[in-house]
Amino acid sequence: PGSTFTVRLLGPKFDEREGRAVTSSVRSELLHAAPPRFVVLDFREIEFIDSAALGACTAIRTAASERGASVVLFRMSDQIRTVFDVSSLSKLFTIAKDDDELEKITG
């Protein structure tokens, strides 16, 4: 049975400062003896994301995969989703638009 670790990103901006804090929090959680199966990054409050925060997302994905966890990007606005699509980063992540999709992914 896998657990889920959810990080609700504080908006409206997801930038370098927030990216460092979130990366640190997720890495700490992944070090537990029984790391979560899923790391969910909840974007519901995010209206702006910069390149440093995109880098933080990929660092989180790398750290999670090293511990057998998957990263799910949750509740992204169309604008934020476009940033991930244009940068081709959306291919690296599982994306859930709403609670129903998240439940299907995480069980």
C-alpha positions in Angstrom: 0.0 0.0 0.0 1.3 3.4 -1.0 0.9 6.7 0.8 0.5 10.1 -0.6 2.4 13.2 0.4 0.7 16.4 -0.7 2.3 19.8 -0.9 -0.1 22.7 -1.3 1.9 25.4 -3.1 1.3 28.9 -1.7 0.4 31.4 -4.3 0.1 33.4 -6.2 3.7 32.9 -7.3 5.8 29.7 -7.4 9.3 31.1 -7.6 12.9 30.3 -6.6 12.3 30.9 -2.8 9.2 28.7 -2.7 10.8 26.1 -5.0 13.7 25.7 -2.6 11.4 25.3 0.4 9.2 22.7 -1.4 12.2 20.7 -2.7 13.6 20.6 0.8 10.3 19.5 2.3 9.8 16.7 -0.2 13.3 15.5 0.1 12.9 15.2 3.8 9.6 13.3 3.4 11.3 10.9 1.0 14.0 10.0 3.5 11.5 8.3 5.8 11.9 4.5 6.1 8.6 4.1 4.2 8.6 7.0 1.6 5.3 7.9 0.0 4.3 6.3 -3.2 3.0 9.6 -4.6 4.1 13.2 -4.2 1.3 15.5 -5.1 2.1 19.1 -5.9 -1.1 21.1 -5.5 -1.1 24.1 -7.8 -4.6 25.5 -7.0 -3.3 28.8 -5.8 -0.5 29.3 -8.3 -0.9 32.0 -11.0 2.8 32.4 -12.0 5.7 30.0 -12.1 9.3 31.0 -13.0 12.1 28.9 -14.4 13.7 28.3 -11.0 10.4 26.7 -9.8 10.2 24.6 -13.0 13.7 23.4 -12.1 12.5 22.6 -8.5 9.7 20.5 -10.0 12.2 18.4 -12.0 14.5 18.1 -8.9 11.5 16.8 -6.9 10.7 14.4 -9.7 14.3 13.1 -9.7 14.4 12.7 -5.9 11.0 11.0 -5.9 11.9 8.5 -8.6 15.1 7.6 -6.7 12.8 6.5 -3.8 10.2 4.8 -6.1 7.7 7.6 -5.9 5.8 9.3 -8.6 5.1 13.1 -8.8 1.6 14.2 -9.7 0.9 17.8 -10.6 -2.6 18.7 -9.4 -5.1 21.4 -10.2 -2.9 23.5 -12.5 -4.6 26.5 -14.2 -4.6 26.5 -17.9 -1.9 29.2 -17.9 0.4 27.1 -15.7 -0.3 23.9 -17.7 0.7 25.8 -20.9 4.1 26.7 -19.3 4.7 23.0 -18.7 3.5 22.1 -22.2 5.6 24.7 -24.0 8.7 23.7 -22.0 7.9 20.0 -22.7 8.0 19.3 -19.0 4.4 18.0 -18.9 5.7 14.8 -20.5 7.7 14.1 -17.4 4.9 14.3 -14.9 1.5 12.7 -14.3 -1.1 15.5 -14.3 -4.5 15.5 -12.5 -7.0 18.2 -13.3 -9.3 17.5 -10.4 -10.1 15.2 -7.4 -11.6 12.5 -9.6 -8.5 12.2 -11.7 -6.2 12.3 -8.7 -8.2 9.5 -7.1 -7.8 7.4 -10.2 -4.1 7.9 -10.2 -3.3 7.5 -6.5 -6.1 5.0 -5.7 
